[in-house]
Amino acid sequence: MNKLKIKHLREKRLIRAITTRWMLMVMMGFTLSSLTAQANTITSEPLLKINPEQCVALLQGQECYVTIELNWQVSTTGDYCIFSSQQTDALKCWTQQNKGDLKREFMAKTNILIFLKQKRSQVILADAEVKMAWVHKKKGKPRMAWRMF
């Protein structure tokens, strides 16, 4: 009789463990499906990628020369333009497109902001920044070349 009771308890524990694992798997499935839905909504937002994200000059304050490659993508087809903080006119515009790319040389002493806008609109859909960096920073005051004592 004792052996039957032990066997029955083992079977109950096994069933409970299987049920718990099954419920965990179902919950993980719901979590993964909700994360996938969130990821799909995130990718539908306008996207602007630039490469490189940094421009390096030898000394602080010197002009930096860089060739930037950029890619953009939006969910709806339309007329879009790329602008930079260096000029008021568009760098390039696309007609009836939902993605595009551009390769352009820049010369700057300060950070360059890149914007994606719809043609004839002031609303910025996406932006990116090329940050300036220097190998050697300017020092405070220049040192005196001679001393009296």
Summary of the structure (lengths in Angstrom):
residues: 149
radius of gyration: 29.8
end to end distance: 106.4
largest distance: 108.1
contacts: 344
relative contact order: 0.17
helix: 28%
strand: 46%
